[in-house]
Amino acid sequence: MMTLTYNNVKKAVCGLISVIALFAVFCGFPFRADAVEAKLVTLENYSDITIIVGYDTEKPKVAFIAPNDQRYEKEEDFDQVIEGDKMIYYCISDAISGDWKVEYDKGKNKNITIDVVPWHKEIKVNSFAFETEAREDYPLPYVKGKFTVEYEGSYRYILSAVIADADGNVLNKLNMYEGSGYNSGENSFSVYPDMLPDGEYLLALEVYAEDGTGTEVRDSISADKTLTVAGNTTQGDSSCMKLYCDMTDHLLDVEFDASAQEINCREYALMIVQGDSRQYLSMQTYDTAVFSDRVIFDPADGDITVQVNAKDYYGKYISWSETFTPEMPIALSIETPEVTNDLNAVIDFDAGEGSYPGTIVVGEKSKNVQFTGKNKAQVSLETMEVNEVEVRVIKGQVAFFIKKRISVDTIPPAIDIYGASDDMVSAESEVVFVGTTDTEAVFTCNGDEVELDSHGRFSITKDLDEDVNEFRFEAADKAGNSTVRVVRVSKTAAGTTKSSSSSKGSGILKLFAAMGLTSLYALIVGGISILVLKRKEKKMKKASSVLTVLTVFAVSLIFTFAGIGAWQLHSHFSKDKELSGSSLIDMLRSSPMSDIAAKIDTSKEFLYSSYISFGIAAAIALLLAVCFIVKRQISKRKGRKNKN
């Protein structure tokens, strides 16, 4: 039996105090004695706030104390608590104004961070559905819709008709109705869709509000089905829209012109779609009645629909629409190659049982044709230039066409073999031909193709037989033009001797010819001089035989060089005439480039030589005039002396 003593009472009291302390720790005093209390934030007005607590080791114990001493420390005290990666978000709705404090125990954390930011309350639209209702005296059915929203407070909503592509991307949006609501729950509306042109639309609903922080929050949803509008659009005059379908480059050009129509529209909307999936090739709006557009298409993607919608001042819609298959309505091809020497382009076509109007265009020239049955058509081309050939076939409002660039080249490639003539003699066992031709030509020697470098140069080595060797060179270009040159080489040991004796014989003939011309010239000068002297003797005038002969010789030289200059000038103009126009084309076809170059050089030599001949004649004439003036001055001085 325990004796009640002072020590026993002391122990009992200490034990009771310990139990009460432990109970207080677990039930009413969550913070240790070293817990920190600090100012959190001062709010000017009631606000929705989010308190963000960051830590590095363990979730800390925190409590937020309002100005009215209300404590926020348990999860149910907050409107929302979100835990992230070492971050906790405490959301408080309509936090009262005044000074807020925070108490926290760091625990094992080295550092914690506490920030206060506005809490943007979300608005959420959970469901949206609609149905149509036909009413008397209204050609279009009304759209009746219902939707549910989660939000505390007032909000607004917008109903839109959306045009989207196959991937769900919004291409155009038309507002149908605007309304408002309050707090969470169901809302409904009814709208007459006369603001929509005919078509198929996806209905979208967007709700938005301004929360307590002044920030706008939004959410949107789309209906599960589409709305079809029919009977609200008038078909416009199809002649306003012209379509040009380029089947060569797969381009579609749209030209629209409603300026002549008596309609008043603020805006025109162009829409080009292709295939069953309604792939949008273009979506444009214009504020004028005249515009154009160009798009790229793939013929394999299906039919193309081009539609222009417009709304007049009375709210009525007008639509211009054309749907077509992007393929040539007839079998059509331009047979002429891109490079040719033919002056006509040949178009092959097969229209089957049908008949289609069309146009063949070459540059700025065009002619209308009717494609009927299976046949060929021709059109002339311009030579020495690139011809843009376009063949159009018209079906309905669409002009289909193919095109081709055709270069006409009628000049054959030149063959220039350096130092070679048509007939040659050689004592060697082989011969080397070096020369040039067109870089893109196919060059052969006796049927064997010869390789050309990037500049069209070639070098060929051929063996020589004992007799005459014939080498046939041919160059053909892409246009079909060809040039042939034949070189014959005779192999003989006496070749050089024959050439020397021929040269000697030619030199002797030139010597005799020069001697004969000199003798004739001397006789002429002498004869004229004798006639002049005799005439002066009859007139009793003194005349020096030497001076007379020199004068006659000088005059004859003047006339001789002037005549030679005139002949050289005439030869120059004659050569220039050969090197121009059709004469040049004939020469290019029949002669190597070296021969033509030689003729050009000869023409220049004639011109330069005529300058020299005329210059010599003028110099002699000037010298003769000076001599006469000097002689006359000497005679006058002698006369004065005799008088004195």
ChimeraX attribute file (.defattr): number of C-alpha atoms within 10 A of each C-alpha:
attribute: neighborCount
match mode: 1-to-1
recipient: residues
	/A:1	3
	/A:2	5
	/A:3	7
	/A:4	8
	/A:5	8
	/A:6	8
	/A:7	8
	/A:8	11
	/A:9	12
	/A:10	10
	/A:11	11
	/A:12	11
	/A:13	10
	/A:14	11
	/A:15	12
	/A:16	10
	/A:17	12
	/A:18	12
	/A:19	11
	/A:20	11
	/A:21	14
	/A:22	12
	/A:23	12
	/A:24	12
	/A:25	13
	/A:26	10
	/A:27	9
	/A:28	10
	/A:29	12
	/A:30	14
	/A:31	17
	/A:32	11
	/A:33	8
	/A:34	9
	/A:35	14
	/A:36	13
	/A:37	15
	/A:38	11
	/A:39	12
	/A:40	18
	/A:41	16
	/A:42	13
	/A:43	15
	/A:44	10
	/A:45	11
	/A:46	14
	/A:47	18
	/A:48	20
	/A:49	22
	/A:50	23
	/A:51	20
	/A:52	17
	/A:53	19
	/A:54	20
	/A:55	19
	/A:56	15
	/A:57	14
	/A:58	14
	/A:59	19
	/A:60	18
	/A:61	15
	/A:62	20
	/A:63	18
	/A:64	22
	/A:65	19
	/A:66	19
	/A:67	16
	/A:68	11
	/A:69	10
	/A:70	11
	/A:71	15
	/A:72	17
	/A:73	16
	/A:74	12
	/A:75	11
	/A:76	9
	/A:77	14
	/A:78	14
	/A:79	13
	/A:80	13
	/A:81	17
	/A:82	11
	/A:83	12
	/A:84	9
	/A:85	8
	/A:86	13
	/A:87	16
	/A:88	19
	/A:89	19
	/A:90	22
	/A:91	24
	/A:92	20
	/A:93	17
	/A:94	14
	/A:95	17
	/A:96	18
	/A:97	16
	/A:98	14
	/A:99	15
	/A:100	20
	/A:101	17
	/A:102	19
	/A:103	19
	/A:104	18
	/A:105	20
	/A:106	19
	/A:107	16
	/A:108	12
	/A:109	13
	/A:110	10
	/A:111	11
	/A:112	19
	/A:113	10
	/A:114	13
	/A:115	12
	/A:116	15
	/A:117	12
	/A:118	17
	/A:119	21
	/A:120	19
	/A:121	20
	/A:122	16
	/A:123	24
	/A:124	19
	/A:125	21
	/A:126	14
	/A:127	15
	/A:128	21
	/A:129	18
	/A:130	19
	/A:131	13
	/A:132	15
	/A:133	12
	/A:134	11
	/A:135	10
	/A:136	7
	/A:137	6
	/A:138	10
	/A:139	12
	/A:140	18
	/A:141	18
	/A:142	17
	/A:143	16
	/A:144	15
	/A:145	18
	/A:146	14
	/A:147	18
	/A:148	16
	/A:149	21
	/A:150	15
	/A:151	20
	/A:152	15
	/A:153	14
	/A:154	14
	/A:155	21
	/A:156	15
	/A:157	18
	/A:158	16
	/A:159	21
	/A:160	20
	/A:161	23
	/A:162	20
	/A:163	17
	/A:164	18
	/A:165	15
	/A:166	11
	/A:167	8
	/A:168	8
	/A:169	10
	/A:170	12
	/A:171	14
	/A:172	14
	/A:173	15
	/A:174	14
	/A:175	14
	/A:176	17
	/A:177	16
	/A:178	15
	/A:179	13
	/A:180	13
	/A:181	18
	/A:182	15
	/A:183	13
	/A:184	17
	/A:185	14
	/A:186	16
	/A:187	15
	/A:188	14
	/A:189	14
	/A:190	15
	/A:191	15
	/A:192	16
	/A:193	17
	/A:194	20
	/A:195	15
	/A:196	22
	/A:197	21
	/A:198	18
	/A:199	13
	/A:200	16
	/A:201	19
	/A:202	18
	/A:203	24
	/A:204	21
	/A:205	22
	/A:206	17
	/A:207	22
	/A:208	21
	/A:209	23
	/A:210	18
	/A:211	22
	/A:212	18
	/A:213	15
	/A:214	10
	/A:215	13
	/A:216	14
	/A:217	16
	/A:218	17
	/A:219	16
	/A:220	18
	/A:221	17
	/A:222	18
	/A:223	16
	/A:224	11
	/A:225	12
	/A:226	15
	/A:227	18
	/A:228	12
	/A:229	17
	/A:230	14
	/A:231	12
	/A:232	19
	/A:233	20
	/A:234	15
	/A:235	11
	/A:236	18
	/A:237	13
	/A:238	15
	/A:239	11
	/A:240	17
	/A:241	23
	/A:242	17
	/A:243	21
	/A:244	19
	/A:245	26
	/A:246	22
	/A:247	18
	/A:248	12
	/A:249	12
	/A:250	15
	/A:251	15
	/A:252	22
	/A:253	17
	/A:254	19
	/A:255	15
	/A:256	20
	/A:257	15
	/A:258	17
	/A:259	12
	/A:260	9
	/A:261	11
	/A:262	7
	/A:263	14
	/A:264	13
	/A:265	19
	/A:266	13
	/A:267	15
	/A:268	21
	/A:269	16
	/A:270	23
	/A:271	18
	/A:272	23
	/A:273	21
	/A:274	23
	/A:275	15
	/A:276	11
	/A:277	12
	/A:278	17
	/A:279	17
	/A:280	17
	/A:281	17
	/A:282	16
	/A:283	15
	/A:284	13
	/A:285	14
	/A:286	14
	/A:287	12
	/A:288	13
	/A:289	19
	/A:290	15
	/A:291	16
	/A:292	14
	/A:293	15
	/A:294	15
	/A:295	13
	/A:296	14
	/A:297	20
	/A:298	14
	/A:299	15
	/A:300	10
	/A:301	15
	/A:302	19
	/A:303	17
	/A:304	24
	/A:305	18
	/A:306	19
	/A:307	17
	/A:308	20
	/A:309	22
	/A:310	26
	/A:311	21
	/A:312	14
	/A:313	10
	/A:314	8
	/A:315	13
	/A:316	16
	/A:317	22
	/A:318	22
	/A:319	21
	/A:320	20
	/A:321	18
	/A:322	17
	/A:323	15
	/A:324	15
	/A:325	16
	/A:326	22
	/A:327	17
	/A:328	18
	/A:329	16
	/A:330	20
	/A:331	12
	/A:332	20
	/A:333	16
	/A:334	20
	/A:335	12
	/A:336	18
	/A:337	17
	/A:338	16
	/A:339	16
	/A:340	20
	/A:341	20
	/A:342	20
	/A:343	16
	/A:344	16
	/A:345	22
	/A:346	17
	/A:347	17
	/A:348	16
	/A:349	18
	/A:350	18
	/A:351	17
	/A:352	13
	/A:353	9
	/A:354	11
	/A:355	15
	/A:356	17
	/A:357	14
	/A:358	19
	/A:359	18
	/A:360	22
	/A:361	18
	/A:362	22
	/A:363	13
	/A:364	7
	/A:365	10
	/A:366	14
	/A:367	11
	/A:368	12
	/A:369	15
	/A:370	13
	/A:371	23
	/A:372	16
	/A:373	15
	/A:374	14
	/A:375	11
	/A:376	15
	/A:377	14
	/A:378	14
	/A:379	16
	/A:380	13
	/A:381	20
	/A:382	16
	/A:383	17
	/A:384	12
	/A:385	11
	/A:386	17
	/A:387	21
	/A:388	15
	/A:389	20
	/A:390	19
	/A:391	23
	/A:392	24
	/A:393	25
	/A:394	20
	/A:395	15
	/A:396	12
	/A:397	16
	/A:398	22
	/A:399	21
	/A:400	23
	/A:401	21
	/A:402	20
	/A:403	19
	/A:404	19
	/A:405	15
	/A:406	20
	/A:407	22
	/A:408	23
	/A:409	21
	/A:410	19
	/A:411	19
	/A:412	23
	/A:413	26
	/A:414	24
	/A:415	24
	/A:416	22
	/A:417	21
	/A:418	12
	/A:419	9
	/A:420	16
	/A:421	14
	/A:422	11
	/A:423	13
	/A:424	14
	/A:425	19
	/A:426	16
	/A:427	16
	/A:428	13
	/A:429	12
	/A:430	13
	/A:431	15
	/A:432	10
	/A:433	14
	/A:434	15
	/A:435	17
	/A:436	21
	/A:437	24
	/A:438	20
	/A:439	15
	/A:440	15
	/A:441	21
	/A:442	18
	/A:443	27
	/A:444	16
	/A:445	17
	/A:446	12
	/A:447	11
	/A:448	11
	/A:449	13
	/A:450	16
	/A:451	14
	/A:452	19
	/A:453	10
	/A:454	9
	/A:455	11
	/A:456	16
	/A:457	16
	/A:458	16
	/A:459	14
	/A:460	12
	/A:461	10
	/A:462	13
	/A:463	10
	/A:464	18
	/A:465	14
	/A:466	10
	/A:467	10
	/A:468	15
	/A:469	17
	/A:470	15
	/A:471	16
	/A:472	14
	/A:473	20
	/A:474	24
	/A:475	24
	/A:476	20
	/A:477	22
	/A:478	16
	/A:479	19
	/A:480	17
	/A:481	18
	/A:482	20
	/A:483	21
	/A:484	20
	/A:485	19
	/A:486	15
	/A:487	15
	/A:488	16
	/A:489	23
	/A:490	19
	/A:491	21
	/A:492	16
	/A:493	12
	/A:494	12
	/A:495	14
	/A:496	13
	/A:497	10
	/A:498	12
	/A:499	12
	/A:500	12
	/A:501	11
	/A:502	11
	/A:503	12
	/A:504	12
	/A:505	12
	/A:506	11
	/A:507	12
	/A:508	11
	/A:509	12
	/A:510	12
	/A:511	11
	/A:512	11
	/A:513	11
	/A:514	12
	/A:515	12
	/A:516	12
	/A:517	11
	/A:518	12
	/A:519	11
	/A:520	12
	/A:521	14
	/A:522	13
	/A:523	12
	/A:524	14
	/A:525	20
	/A:526	16
	/A:527	13
	/A:528	16
	/A:529	21
	/A:530	13
	/A:531	10
	/A:532	16
	/A:533	18
	/A:534	13
	/A:535	13
	/A:536	12
	/A:537	11
	/A:538	8
	/A:539	9
	/A:540	9
	/A:541	11
	/A:542	9
	/A:543	14
	/A:544	10
	/A:545	13
	/A:546	9
	/A:547	11
	/A:548	17
	/A:549	19
	/A:550	15
	/A:551	17
	/A:552	18
	/A:553	18
	/A:554	18
	/A:555	16
	/A:556	17
	/A:557	17
	/A:558	22
	/A:559	14
	/A:560	15
	/A:561	20
	/A:562	21
	/A:563	16
	/A:564	18
	/A:565	24
	/A:566	16
	/A:567	13
	/A:568	21
	/A:569	18
	/A:570	14
	/A:571	18
	/A:572	21
	/A:573	15
	/A:574	12
	/A:575	17
	/A:576	14
	/A:577	13
	/A:578	17
	/A:579	19
	/A:580	12
	/A:581	9
	/A:582	11
	/A:583	11
	/A:584	16
	/A:585	16
	/A:586	14
	/A:587	16
	/A:588	20
	/A:589	18
	/A:590	14
	/A:591	18
	/A:592	20
	/A:593	20
	/A:594	18
	/A:595	14
	/A:596	17
	/A:597	12
	/A:598	11
	/A:599	16
	/A:600	16
	/A:601	13
	/A:602	15
	/A:603	21
	/A:604	16
	/A:605	15
	/A:606	20
	/A:607	18
	/A:608	15
	/A:609	17
	/A:610	24
	/A:611	16
	/A:612	16
	/A:613	20
	/A:614	19
	/A:615	16
	/A:616	17
	/A:617	23
	/A:618	15
	/A:619	13
	/A:620	16
	/A:621	17
	/A:622	11
	/A:623	13
	/A:624	17
	/A:625	12
	/A:626	12
	/A:627	13
	/A:628	12
	/A:629	12
	/A:630	11
	/A:631	11
	/A:632	12
	/A:633	12
	/A:634	11
	/A:635	11
	/A:636	10
	/A:637	10
	/A:638	11
	/A:639	11
	/A:640	9
	/A:641	8
	/A:642	7
	/A:643	6
	/A:644	5
